[in-house]
Amino acid sequence: MDVSIAFLSRIERGSSQINLKRLSQICEILGTSEGEILNGTCSDSPVYLSNEFAKLLLNCSSTKQRLIYDVAKVIAESKEQ
């Protein structure tokens, strides 16, 4: 990648910023996605967004939770085109 260890260390500590090209290079080397690096989620994971859904549902009434479940179930069980 032609960058110093000190630069990578500054990125890890948050004292230096990285551009998207470098981020993409790092992700390719690590075999991961930009999303996983930036927000800790991997869309290939079987528990993708599980925590986010749980937090969302905690703030909803039981009626809204049921509606969300029913909509999600229809989407999950439909055939992808």
Secondary structure as the mmCIF struct_conf table of DSSP 4:
data_model
#
loop_
_struct_conf.conf_type_id
_struct_conf.id
_struct_conf.beg_label_comp_id
_struct_conf.beg_label_asym_id
_struct_conf.beg_label_seq_id
_struct_conf.end_label_comp_id
_struct_conf.end_label_asym_id
_struct_conf.end_label_seq_id
HELX_RH_AL_P HELX_RH_AL_P1 ILE A 5 ARG A 13
TURN_TY1_P TURN_TY1_P1 GLY A 14 GLY A 14
BEND BEND1 SER A 15 SER A 16
HELX_RH_AL_P HELX_RH_AL_P2 LEU A 20 LEU A 30
TURN_TY1_P TURN_TY1_P2 GLY A 31 GLY A 31
HELX_RH_AL_P HELX_RH_AL_P3 GLU A 34 ASN A 39
BEND BEND2 GLY A 40 GLY A 40
TURN_TY1_P TURN_TY1_P3 SER A 43 ASP A 44
BEND BEND3 SER A 45 SER A 45
TURN_TY1_P TURN_TY1_P4 PRO A 46 LEU A 49
HELX_RH_AL_P HELX_RH_AL_P4 SER A 50 LEU A 58
TURN_TY1_P TURN_TY1_P5 ASN A 59 ASN A 59
BEND BEND4 CYS A 60 CYS A 60
HELX_RH_AL_P HELX_RH_AL_P5 SER A 62 GLU A 77
BEND BEND5 SER A 78 SER A 78
HELX_LH_PP_P HELX_LH_PP_P1 LYS A 79 GLU A 80
#
